[in-house]
């Protein structure tokens, strides 16, 4: 199944990467409407039923640390096939689960499988494209990754009302089973510079070297801090909207506006990264994110926040996030091409970990302190801005020789 890089860069590959990268978020969001049904079906508390989300997120974050380095050693294709197989198997087990414990096990399997698909999608882009071209392609991939899951709650709600919560798990299983033959028969190997596994000590040493790489470190930090700020908004926005008197439907419409801002940011990155370079987009995105968080904090401090004003600023804030994430991920994974899988895994895991931390902090503080969301966003945005300023010009390294990627999409 080996193929040249030109063969692997056909539109079909881009389609597979878009679908595979969307699995993680879609599988998380689609189950939310089914939580009350799980609670009723198994006779457990709502908090216990919600563990179906928590266990999935934990597996989604932790699994990336395994699949990324593994794909650097044995190749992308076998790991991608295994990931989607595990994901589909988890869906089948979950749909047939006789009790909550089995369902949670199934969700762990789904999280492990989904994280493999997500991390490898990024690594494959790094294999095929270099420098600003990678940021451009990744911008389109992440745009789809952020857009497709927006329909998850709607799909989950329709399935739950029509067939019950188990239909959601069948939906995810069918999704994986439909993708599996496409990946197995049509996905060519893209990692032609594999690393021989020399033991855990060597892997740890190479990982430490990667973390010490300034290009990788600064971009991973700003991507993680962006996730912290954005997840803080997502965790607190519903409570803020409720306390401002907004209905659930109005909140949903405004949230789609914010998601649209993020998508437009991804689209702009896809269009401009290969033309003007990634660093200008990072600086602009970081400036927008910091400005949006600062204005939001000022509105709450001055008690001047309004429903449309808050979500209007958040739409601009999300646009800045949309500029930052694909450029940061492409730079982090391209810093050491031979460790692209490991780099993608570390970056993605930090995203999920900091995003989860943000939701935990907001969940504890927001009900009693309206300003908590804005303060958390300000902290994250400040770190984003500092890390963006410290990010060097983009270089993709080949062995020990750095190759400039600014303005040169062929390198």
Backbone torsions as a table, in degrees:
resi	resn	phi	psi	omega
1	UNK	NA	13.5	177.5
2	UNK	-73.4	144.7	178.7
3	UNK	-148.6	162.7	179.1
4	UNK	-72.7	163.3	-179.7
5	UNK	-65.2	-32.2	178.6
6	UNK	-65.0	-38.0	177.7
7	UNK	-66.7	-38.0	-177.1
8	UNK	-72.8	-12.8	-175.1
9	UNK	-98.2	13.7	178.2
10	UNK	-67.0	160.8	-179.4
11	UNK	-54.4	-32.1	179.2
12	UNK	-60.6	-39.3	178.6
13	UNK	-64.0	-43.3	179.3
14	UNK	-61.0	-39.5	177.5
15	UNK	-62.0	-45.4	179.8
16	UNK	-61.7	-41.1	-179.6
17	UNK	-65.6	-40.0	179.2
18	UNK	-63.2	-46.8	-179.0
19	UNK	-65.7	-46.0	-178.3
20	UNK	-63.7	-40.1	-177.6
21	UNK	-70.3	-22.3	-178.5
22	UNK	-84.4	-12.6	-176.1
23	UNK	-57.4	-44.6	-173.6
24	UNK	-57.9	-55.8	-177.7
25	UNK	-70.7	-38.9	-179.3
26	UNK	-61.2	-43.8	-178.1
27	UNK	-68.0	-28.0	176.8
28	UNK	-73.2	-47.9	-173.3
29	UNK	-76.5	-31.6	-174.8
30	UNK	-67.3	-24.5	-176.8
31	UNK	-83.5	-17.1	-174.5
32	UNK	-53.4	-46.9	178.9
33	UNK	-64.3	-17.9	-178.3
34	UNK	-89.0	-5.8	-177.8
35	UNK	-58.1	-47.8	177.6
36	UNK	-59.0	-37.0	178.0
37	UNK	-65.3	-39.3	176.3
38	UNK	-62.8	-42.8	179.0
39	UNK	-59.4	-46.4	-178.4
40	UNK	-70.5	-40.4	-176.4
41	UNK	-64.6	-40.4	-176.8
42	UNK	-99.9	-2.9	178.6
43	UNK	64.1	42.8	-179.1
44	UNK	-118.0	172.7	178.0
45	UNK	-72.8	163.0	178.6
46	UNK	-63.8	-37.8	179.5
47	UNK	-62.6	-39.7	179.0
48	UNK	-67.0	-42.9	178.7
49	UNK	-63.0	-33.6	-178.5
50	UNK	-69.7	-12.9	175.1
51	UNK	-62.1	-18.8	176.1
52	UNK	-63.5	-25.9	174.5
53	UNK	-85.8	-43.9	-175.9
54	UNK	-62.6	-48.1	-179.0
55	UNK	-63.0	-35.4	178.6
56	UNK	-64.1	-45.1	-179.0
57	UNK	-65.0	-39.8	178.7
58	UNK	-62.0	-46.0	178.7
59	UNK	-65.2	-36.7	-180.0
60	UNK	-63.0	-37.8	-179.7
61	UNK	-78.0	-46.0	-174.2
62	UNK	-72.0	-38.1	-175.6
63	UNK	-63.1	-28.2	-179.0
64	UNK	-61.6	-30.5	-178.6
65	UNK	-70.7	-15.4	177.8
66	UNK	-96.2	-49.9	-173.6
67	UNK	-67.3	-36.4	-179.5
68	UNK	-60.7	-59.4	178.5
69	UNK	-60.3	-35.7	-179.7
70	UNK	-62.7	-39.2	-180.0
71	UNK	-70.7	-25.3	174.8
72	UNK	-69.2	-25.8	-176.1
73	UNK	-91.9	-48.3	-173.8
74	UNK	-108.1	-5.1	178.5
75	UNK	110.1	159.6	-177.6
76	UNK	-75.5	-43.7	-171.1
77	UNK	-59.5	-52.1	-178.5
78	UNK	-62.7	-34.1	179.8
79	UNK	-71.9	-37.9	177.5
80	UNK	-64.3	-43.8	178.6
81	UNK	-60.9	-45.5	179.8
82	UNK	-63.2	-40.7	-178.7
83	UNK	-61.2	-48.6	-177.5
84	UNK	-68.9	-32.6	175.6
85	UNK	-62.9	-46.5	178.5
86	UNK	-61.8	-41.4	179.8
87	UNK	-61.0	-48.7	-179.3
88	UNK	-64.0	-40.0	178.4
89	UNK	-61.8	-41.2	177.9
90	UNK	-61.3	-38.0	178.2
91	UNK	-64.4	-42.3	179.4
92	UNK	-64.6	-46.0	179.9
93	UNK	-62.2	-41.7	179.6
94	UNK	-63.6	-41.1	-179.4
95	UNK	-65.2	-28.2	-178.2
96	UNK	-100.7	4.2	-173.0
97	UNK	-57.6	126.8	179.2
98	UNK	-83.8	-16.1	-179.7
99	UNK	-152.4	174.4	-175.6
100	UNK	-66.0	-36.9	-178.1
101	UNK	-60.3	-43.8	178.9
102	UNK	-66.9	-38.3	177.6
103	UNK	-61.9	-42.2	179.7
104	UNK	-65.2	-38.6	175.5
105	UNK	-61.1	-42.5	179.0
106	UNK	-63.1	-38.8	180.0
107	UNK	-68.6	-32.9	174.7
108	UNK	-63.6	-44.5	178.0
109	UNK	-61.2	-42.3	178.6
110	UNK	-63.7	-40.7	179.0
111	UNK	-63.6	-41.8	178.8
112	UNK	-63.3	-46.5	-179.5
113	UNK	-65.5	-42.6	-178.6
114	UNK	-65.8	-38.2	-178.4
115	UNK	-67.0	-34.5	176.8
116	UNK	-62.6	-43.7	178.8
117	UNK	-63.4	-39.6	-178.5
118	UNK	-67.0	-50.1	-174.8
119	UNK	-67.8	-35.6	-179.1
120	UNK	-73.9	-29.7	175.8
121	UNK	-59.6	-43.2	178.7
122	UNK	-67.5	-42.6	-177.7
123	UNK	-65.8	-37.0	179.6
124	UNK	-66.2	-38.7	175.2
125	UNK	-60.0	-42.1	178.8
126	UNK	-66.0	-31.2	177.6
127	UNK	-66.4	-41.8	-170.4
128	UNK	-88.1	-41.7	-176.1
129	UNK	-113.0	153.0	-179.7
130	UNK	-125.5	153.9	172.1
131	UNK	58.1	-134.7	-175.0
132	UNK	-67.6	-28.6	177.4
133	UNK	-63.8	-36.7	177.0
134	UNK	-63.6	-42.7	178.2
135	UNK	-62.5	-38.8	179.4
136	UNK	-62.8	-51.4	-179.8
137	UNK	-63.4	-43.0	-179.1
138	UNK	-64.7	-30.0	176.4
139	UNK	-59.9	-43.0	178.4
140	UNK	-68.9	-39.0	179.3
141	UNK	-63.2	-46.6	-178.0
142	UNK	-70.4	-30.6	175.7
143	UNK	-59.0	-47.2	177.9
144	UNK	-66.7	-39.6	179.6
145	UNK	-59.3	-35.9	-179.1
146	UNK	-86.3	-22.6	-176.6
147	UNK	-86.8	-47.4	-176.3
148	UNK	-56.5	-46.8	-178.2
149	UNK	-64.4	-18.1	179.6
150	UNK	-59.0	-25.4	-179.6
151	UNK	-89.0	-2.2	-179.2
152	UNK	-56.3	-53.0	179.9
153	UNK	-59.9	-35.7	178.7
154	UNK	-66.1	-46.9	178.5
155	UNK	-61.8	-45.1	179.8
156	UNK	-62.2	-39.0	179.1
157	UNK	-65.0	-43.4	179.5
158	UNK	-64.4	-44.9	-180.0
159	UNK	-63.7	-41.7	-179.1
160	UNK	-64.6	-45.8	-178.6
161	UNK	-67.7	-32.4	-176.2
162	UNK	-86.4	-39.6	-171.7
163	UNK	-130.7	-7.1	-176.3
164	UNK	98.8	167.3	-172.8
165	UNK	-65.5	-27.7	-179.1
166	UNK	-64.3	-24.3	178.5
167	UNK	-63.2	-27.8	178.3
168	UNK	-65.2	-43.4	179.3
169	UNK	-67.3	-37.5	175.8
170	UNK	-63.8	-38.0	177.8
171	UNK	-60.3	-46.5	179.9
172	UNK	-66.2	-36.9	178.6
173	UNK	-64.2	-44.7	179.4
174	UNK	-64.8	-37.5	177.4
175	UNK	-58.0	-47.0	179.8
176	UNK	-68.5	-42.2	-179.3
177	UNK	-65.8	-31.1	177.8
178	UNK	-72.7	-33.6	-179.0
179	UNK	-78.7	-30.3	-173.4
180	UNK	-56.9	-51.5	-179.7
181	UNK	-64.9	-31.9	178.0
182	UNK	-63.5	-44.6	178.9
183	UNK	-68.3	-42.7	-175.7
184	UNK	-64.3	-43.5	-174.0
185	UNK	-92.5	-24.2	-172.1
186	UNK	-116.1	-13.9	-179.7
187	UNK	-83.5	115.7	177.1
188	UNK	-86.3	154.0	176.1
189	UNK	-66.9	136.8	-179.4
190	UNK	-116.8	-11.1	-179.9
191	UNK	-94.0	98.3	-178.3
192	UNK	-100.7	8.5	-178.6
193	UNK	-131.5	58.6	-173.5
194	UNK	-72.8	153.8	-179.3
195	UNK	-101.7	125.6	176.4
196	UNK	-68.6	131.5	-179.4
197	UNK	-71.6	120.7	-176.1
198	UNK	-115.4	17.2	178.6
199	UNK	109.9	161.5	-178.4
200	UNK	-61.5	-33.4	-179.5
201	UNK	-63.9	-43.0	179.0
202	UNK	-67.0	-41.7	178.9
203	UNK	-60.9	-41.5	178.4
204	UNK	-64.5	-40.8	179.7
205	UNK	-62.3	-45.4	-179.4
206	UNK	-66.5	-35.8	177.7
207	UNK	-65.3	-40.6	177.8
208	UNK	-64.2	-39.1	177.3
209	UNK	-64.4	-37.9	178.2
210	UNK	-65.1	-45.0	179.7
211	UNK	-63.2	-33.6	-179.6
212	UNK	-75.6	-13.9	178.7
213	UNK	-69.1	122.7	-174.8
214	UNK	-61.2	-39.5	179.3
215	UNK	-60.8	-46.9	179.3
216	UNK	-65.5	-48.1	-172.4
217	UNK	-63.3	-50.6	-176.0
218	UNK	-65.0	-38.9	-179.9
219	UNK	-72.3	-37.1	177.2
220	UNK	-65.1	-39.4	178.5
221	UNK	-64.0	-45.6	-176.9
222	UNK	-71.0	-30.6	174.7
223	UNK	-68.2	-43.6	178.8
224	UNK	-64.6	-41.9	179.3
225	UNK	-67.6	-34.2	174.6
226	UNK	-61.9	-42.5	177.9
227	UNK	-62.1	-41.4	179.1
228	UNK	-59.6	-47.7	-178.3
229	UNK	-65.9	-42.9	-176.3
230	UNK	-71.5	-40.6	178.3
231	UNK	-68.5	-30.7	175.0
232	UNK	-61.8	-43.2	175.8
233	UNK	-61.0	-48.2	-177.4
234	UNK	-61.6	-38.8	-178.0
235	UNK	-70.2	-34.1	-175.6
236	UNK	-97.8	-15.3	-171.9
237	UNK	-64.0	-38.7	-178.5
238	UNK	-65.0	-40.9	179.4
239	UNK	-67.4	-42.8	178.9
240	UNK	-60.9	-45.8	179.8
241	UNK	-60.3	-41.5	179.9
242	UNK	-64.1	-43.0	-179.0
243	UNK	-71.8	-19.0	175.1
244	UNK	-89.5	-0.8	176.2
245	UNK	90.3	12.4	-179.7
246	UNK	-83.0	141.3	178.2
247	UNK	-77.4	166.8	179.3
248	UNK	-62.2	-38.4	-180.0
249	UNK	-67.5	-42.7	178.7
250	UNK	-63.6	-41.6	177.4
251	UNK	-59.9	-44.3	-179.8
252	UNK	-60.5	-40.7	179.5
253	UNK	-66.5	-43.0	178.3
254	UNK	-66.0	-35.2	179.2
255	UNK	-66.4	-36.3	175.1
256	UNK	-62.7	-33.9	177.2
257	UNK	-64.0	-43.3	178.2
258	UNK	-64.0	-44.9	178.1
259	UNK	-61.1	-35.3	176.7
260	UNK	-63.8	-37.2	176.8
261	UNK	-61.6	-41.7	178.1
262	UNK	-64.3	-42.5	-179.4
263	UNK	-64.1	-41.6	178.4
264	UNK	-63.0	-38.9	176.7
265	UNK	-60.2	-42.9	175.9
266	UNK	-61.6	-41.9	-179.3
267	UNK	-63.7	-44.0	178.5
268	UNK	-61.6	-40.3	177.3
269	UNK	-61.3	-45.3	179.5
270	UNK	-60.5	-33.7	-177.3
271	UNK	-82.3	-34.4	-169.4
272	UNK	-108.3	-19.9	-173.7
273	UNK	-57.4	-41.3	-178.2
274	UNK	-76.7	-11.1	-177.8
275	UNK	-99.0	-47.3	-175.4
276	UNK	-106.8	-7.3	-178.7
277	UNK	97.0	157.6	-176.6
278	UNK	-80.5	-34.5	-175.6
279	UNK	-60.1	-43.8	177.2
280	UNK	-58.8	-37.4	179.1
281	UNK	-67.3	-36.2	177.8
282	UNK	-65.6	-45.4	-179.7
283	UNK	-64.1	-44.9	179.0
284	UNK	-63.0	-46.4	180.0
285	UNK	-61.1	-43.7	179.8
286	UNK	-64.1	-38.2	178.9
287	UNK	-65.4	-42.2	178.8
288	UNK	-65.1	-43.2	179.7
289	UNK	-62.3	-45.1	179.7
290	UNK	-64.5	-43.2	179.5
291	UNK	-63.4	-43.2	179.7
292	UNK	-62.9	-43.4	178.6
293	UNK	-66.0	-39.7	-179.1
294	UNK	-66.0	-43.0	178.5
295	UNK	-64.6	-40.6	178.7
296	UNK	-62.5	-45.8	178.7
297	UNK	-61.3	-41.8	179.6
298	UNK	-63.3	-39.7	179.6
299	UNK	-60.9	-40.8	-178.6
300	UNK	-76.1	-37.3	178.1
301	UNK	-63.1	-41.2	-178.3
302	UNK	-87.0	2.6	-178.8
303	UNK	55.8	40.6	-177.8
304	UNK	-114.0	10.8	-176.7
305	UNK	-74.5	135.0	174.2
306	UNK	-123.5	162.6	-178.0
307	UNK	-58.9	-56.4	179.6
308	UNK	-67.7	-32.5	179.7
309	UNK	-65.4	-44.3	-179.9
310	UNK	-62.2	-50.0	-177.5
311	UNK	-73.5	-26.2	174.6
312	UNK	-65.1	-46.1	177.5
313	UNK	-64.5	-38.2	-179.3
314	UNK	-67.1	-28.2	176.2
315	UNK	-66.2	-41.9	176.7
316	UNK	-67.8	-40.9	176.6
317	UNK	-58.1	-45.2	-179.7
318	UNK	-65.4	-33.9	176.2
319	UNK	-60.3	-43.1	176.9
320	UNK	-62.2	-40.2	176.9
321	UNK	-61.9	-37.0	179.2
322	UNK	-65.7	-26.9	174.8
323	UNK	-77.4	-33.7	-172.3
324	UNK	-78.7	-44.7	-168.7
325	UNK	-64.3	-53.1	-178.4
326	UNK	-65.7	-35.9	178.5
327	UNK	-67.6	-40.9	179.7
328	UNK	-66.9	-42.5	-179.8
329	UNK	-65.4	-43.7	-178.7
330	UNK	-64.0	-38.0	178.7
331	UNK	-69.9	-39.8	-179.9
332	UNK	-66.1	-44.2	-178.9
333	UNK	-74.5	-23.1	-179.8
334	UNK	-90.5	-5.1	-177.8
335	UNK	-62.4	-42.7	177.0
336	UNK	-131.9	89.7	-173.6
337	UNK	-52.2	-35.7	-178.4
338	UNK	-70.0	-15.5	179.0
339	UNK	-116.5	30.2	-176.5
340	UNK	-60.4	-39.7	179.1
341	UNK	-64.3	-44.6	177.4
342	UNK	-63.2	-43.1	-179.7
343	UNK	-62.4	-44.3	179.1
344	UNK	-62.8	-39.8	-179.8
345	UNK	-64.7	-46.6	-179.0
346	UNK	-64.7	-42.5	-180.0
347	UNK	-64.6	-46.5	-179.8
348	UNK	-65.7	-39.0	179.8
349	UNK	-65.6	-40.8	178.0
350	UNK	-65.0	-38.9	175.9
351	UNK	-55.3	-51.8	-176.8
352	UNK	-66.5	-39.5	-178.3
353	UNK	-64.7	-47.4	-179.4
354	UNK	-70.8	-34.0	175.1
355	UNK	-63.8	-42.9	177.0
356	UNK	-63.8	-39.6	177.7
357	UNK	-61.7	-40.9	179.7
358	UNK	-61.8	-44.2	-179.8
359	UNK	-65.5	-34.5	178.3
360	UNK	-66.5	-46.6	-180.0
361	UNK	-61.5	-46.9	-179.0
362	UNK	-66.4	-38.0	178.9
363	UNK	-60.8	-33.2	-179.7
364	UNK	-80.7	-42.8	-170.4
365	UNK	-95.4	-34.8	-169.6
366	UNK	-60.2	-40.7	-178.0
367	UNK	-58.7	-28.5	-178.3
368	UNK	-103.8	-15.9	-175.9
369	UNK	-136.6	99.7	-177.1
370	UNK	-58.0	-27.8	-174.8
371	UNK	-79.2	-8.0	-173.6
372	UNK	-58.9	-43.6	-179.5
373	UNK	-61.3	-48.0	-179.5
374	UNK	-62.8	-40.3	-179.7
375	UNK	-65.7	-42.7	178.9
376	UNK	-64.1	-40.6	177.9
377	UNK	-63.1	-39.6	179.9
378	UNK	-63.8	-40.9	178.7
379	UNK	-63.0	-49.2	179.5
380	UNK	-61.3	-44.1	-177.9
381	UNK	-65.2	-35.6	178.9
382	UNK	-65.4	-41.5	177.3
383	UNK	-65.0	-41.0	177.5
384	UNK	-56.0	-47.4	-175.1
385	UNK	-65.3	-44.3	179.6
386	UNK	-64.0	-45.7	179.9
387	UNK	-62.8	-37.9	179.3
388	UNK	-64.5	-40.1	179.1
389	UNK	-66.9	-30.5	-179.0
390	UNK	-85.0	-9.5	-179.6
391	UNK	-69.1	126.3	-179.3
392	UNK	-76.1	176.6	172.2
393	UNK	-59.9	153.1	-172.8
394	UNK	-78.9	125.8	175.4
395	UNK	-132.9	134.3	171.3
396	UNK	-101.0	123.9	-176.1
397	UNK	-90.8	140.1	174.7
398	UNK	-121.0	102.9	-172.0
399	UNK	68.2	-123.5	179.0
400	UNK	-102.4	3.6	-176.4
401	UNK	-103.9	116.7	178.8
402	UNK	-76.5	138.5	178.6
403	UNK	-118.5	119.6	-176.7
404	UNK	-60.3	135.2	179.2
405	UNK	-114.6	-1.4	179.2
406	UNK	-73.5	115.4	176.9
407	UNK	74.3	4.8	-179.6
408	UNK	-126.4	94.7	-174.7
409	UNK	-78.1	-5.6	-179.8
410	UNK	-92.2	-14.4	-177.0
411	UNK	-81.3	NA	NA
